[in-house]
Amino acid sequence: MEPQFLDLLREKAYLRSFEPGSLLVRENDPAEEFLVIFTGKVALEILLPRRPRASVQTVGPGEVLGWSWLLAPHRWTLDARALEPTLVLGLAASHLRSVLRDRPADGYHFLLRLLPVIAHRLENTRRELLSIPSP
């Protein structure tokens, strides 16, 4: 990606830390940030009808969390829970959407990198859901 594009993202980037057991994001809350995990592990969890919350994937350093910020209604579709002390780089979704809109070529390349992550997560979620026994 272009250095100028990355500089625009860095302008509003921030660090957040989470203790084990704490939620990074909560299902149905507004999706107001894009997160990149620096250290730690995070369980992606969903609520299933008449069953306990299920972990559908674990993500760690170098992986991203969330794309719900990208499309309206901008609400998280899962919970993300820290499994160990976790440090993330955050980007405000409103700023990121603005930069992607104002720099379409860079936005296109950003989305090309994000789409395989989305596809992989959806496939992992599907596999995990198929493996959960019926109530």
C-alpha positions, -999 to 999 in steps of 0.1 A, spaced: 0 0 0 11 36 -7 30 52 22 8 83 20 -23 60 25 -6 43 55 3 78 70 -34 88 68 -43 57 87 -15 62 113 -28 97 121 -58 84 139 -44 50 151 -44 41 188 -34 12 211 -58 -6 234 -52 -34 258 -75 -61 272 -73 -84 301 -82 -121 298 -120 -126 297 -128 -90 287 -147 -83 255 -131 -64 227 -164 -61 209 -200 -72 217 -225 -86 192 -251 -60 181 -231 -30 195 -221 -3 170 -190 -14 150 -169 18 154 -134 5 149 -111 -18 130 -87 -38 151 -53 -54 144 -40 -78 171 -4 -71 181 -2 -96 210 -25 -120 226 -53 -143 215 -90 -135 209 -119 -159 207 -146 -150 182 -179 -161 198 -216 -163 187 -248 -169 206 -267 -199 194 -304 -204 201 -310 -226 233 -273 -232 236 -243 -216 253 -221 -191 235 -199 -209 210 -163 -200 200 -160 -202 162 -124 -192 158 -94 -179 176 -73 -151 162 -39 -138 172 -10 -115 164 -10 -100 130 -47 -108 124 -75 -84 121 -108 -82 139 -139 -71 122 -154 -59 90 -188 -50 104 -176 -14 104 -175 -14 66 -211 -20 58 -243 -5 72 -258 -9 97 -223 -10 112 -231 -35 140 -209 -63 153 -221 -97 144 -202 -116 171 -184 -112 204 -146 -111 206 -132 -121 240 -95 -118 251 -82 -152 260 -49 -138 273 -35 -103 278 -41 -87 244 -28 -55 227 -45 -42 196 -40 -13 172 -73 4 166 -86 26 138 -118 46 141 -142 32 115 -155 67 105 -119 78 97 -111 46 79 -142 47 57 -135 83 49 -99 75 38 -111 45 18 -137 67 1 -114 96 -6 -86 73 -20 -104 47 -41 -73 31 -55 -58 26 -21 -93 16 -8 -95 -11 -35 -61 -25 -25 -71 -24 12 -103 -43 5 -84 -69 -17 -63 -77 14 -94 -78 36 -116 -100 15 -96 -132 19 -97 -127 57 -135 -124 55 -138 -155 33 -116 -175 56 -135 -164 87 -169 -173 71 -156 -207 61 -142 -214 96 -175 -203 112 -195 -225 89 -173 -255 98 -175 -248 135 -213 -244 134 -217 -277 115 -197 -295 142 -218 -283 171 -244 -309 182 -281 -300 181 -297 -293 215 
